[in-house]
Amino acid sequence: MTIMDQDRLKKFATDRRGNVAMTLALAAVPLFATVGGAVDFHRASRDAAELQGAFDAAALAGVRQAALGDAAVKQTAQRHIDGHLSGHLKSYPVAIETSDGGKTVRIRTDGATMPTSILGVIGMPTLNVVAKSAATSTTFHTVTSAKPIMAELDPEAGDYNRMYVYCFDKSRQNHADFGRSQMTAIADNAGTKYNFNMPACKQGETISYRLYNVRNARTKPLLWDNATPGTLIPNNPADWASPWSNNLSYNYYSDTTLTAGVPTHNFTNAVPILETVICDNLGQCKAKGQGGIIPEGKNRTPQQATKACEPGKFMYFGWEDRPPGYGWTDGDYDDIRVIVECPKVSSTATTVVRLIE
């Protein structure tokens, strides 16, 4: 090899003038796939978003027909989809499923794929298009009892008494409100006039009553809402020693439940504070001495209704403001008298439709 040949070989080995072109050529493939792939992914994402909007609207429209059954829900949902998708979006396979008699509907793409324009070059001929929606229809029934025909509290009693009505839900009795809601004052023995509406109890709730009692305070208004809460202690000597000096307050919640329509009152410690009697007519809901059927007398065991309150009849509630066994009481169960007409109950239904997926 001559000296000239050696020089030419050295120059060739150190020449870099073609490197940029080679680098660009090698980088072109992934760069092309990245930019082109972004276009394909954007198209798939756009299609999924349009399908999602149509599915949500169709699911809500479908479950609004839940009262007509599964077939009507599916048909409504399908019509809504057909009417709101256009062009290539109509070609995507869609599955519509219902459950619970049409109260729940689920709509989803069923193996939907979109042909790619660019990604096919690198072996990705399609992209999955995923959209899904679900909606449910829930009907809430509310029951509103009529106002009591009579709510009388003995104006001569030494204690201050206030009567409330509320809704009780046994399934929520471990919650912060003990399952008691819509607490509404209806009467007291101080002559207060209460302008009120009866609570509207939801399905699973029962109209219940609360007695708020402040010992020896009927003539002491400052104590009615500020008395120190007391604790009921069976056969507490202190309650018997000075029954007229105690100004503590006590609450008695009936927390009523129904079994085959028969009310069961669940007072704490099962205090015997309430008497219930079913009257065939309003005239019967008077004391026996007045020609009615309501028991009379002191220091007696209160009567309890054992049948459901039927249409046309009346329920009598007679309260003793101091339960026997917890201090002095006369046990006559007429300190508070409430009469409610049995059938005067109005029921309303509210249907709520909502997306759940």
C-alpha positions, 0 to 999 in steps of 0.5 A: 500500500502506498503512502497515498492509499494510506492517507485516503484510508485515514480520511475515510475512517475519520469522515463524519459527513453522512452521520446526520442523515443516517441518524435521522433515517434511524429515528424516523421510524419511532418518530413517525409511530409516535406522532402518527400514533397520537393521532390514532389514540386521539380518534379512539379517545374522541369516539369513546367520549362521544359514546360515553355521553350517548350511553349516559343519556340512554341509560337515564332515559331507559330506567325512567321506563322501569315501571314498564319492565325490562323490555321497555327499558332496553327498547328505550335505551336502544332508541336513544342510542340510535337517535344520538349516534351518527356516522361510524359511531353507529358501527360500534357493537353495543350491549344493553343489559337490565336487572331488577325488573328494569330498575337498573340498566347497563350499557357498554361497548362490546368488543369495539375496535377502531381501525388505525391509520398510522399505528398499523405500520408498526403492527397495531391495526386496531385500537380498543374503544371502551365506554360504559354506563349504568343507571338505576331507578329508585322509588321512595315512598313517604307516609304522612299521618293526619294531625291528631284529632286531640292532643291534650296535656293536663294543665293542672299537672305539676310537671311541665310536659311537651309532646313531639311526633317524629319518624323512627327507622329501626335500621338506623338506631345506631346512628348519631340521631338514633334513627329519629328524624323530623322531630316536631313539637305538637302540644304542651301543658302550658297552653302553647299553640304549635303551628306544625305539619306532621312528619312525612315518614319514608319507607321503613320509618314509623310515626313515633312519639316523644314525651319531654318532661321537666319535674315540678316546672309547669309554672317555671318557664325558664326551666322548660328548655334549660333544665338539667337532664336527669337519669332514671334510676329504678326505685331511687330513694332520692326520687321518693325522698323529695319528689316536689323539689326535683327540677330535672328533665327527662325524655321518653321516646316511643321508637315505635315499630310495626308488626303486622300493623300492630304498634310496638313501643320500645321505650328505653328500659321498657318503662311503663309510661304509655297506654294504647287503646283502639276505639271503634269510633271517636265516641268510644275514645273517652273515659269509661265514666264518660261513656267511653272505653278508656280505662280509669283509676290510679296505680294501675297497669296500662292497657296495650292495643294488640290489634292493628289500627284499621280504617275507620277506627281510632288509636288512643294514647294515654301517657303517665308523665312519671313512669311507675317505679322511678319516683312518685307517680299516681299511675292514672295514665291521663297526663297526656291524651292523644287520639289519632284517626287510623286510616288518615294516612296519605302516601306519596312516591318519588322516583329518583333516577341516577347514574351509578357508573 
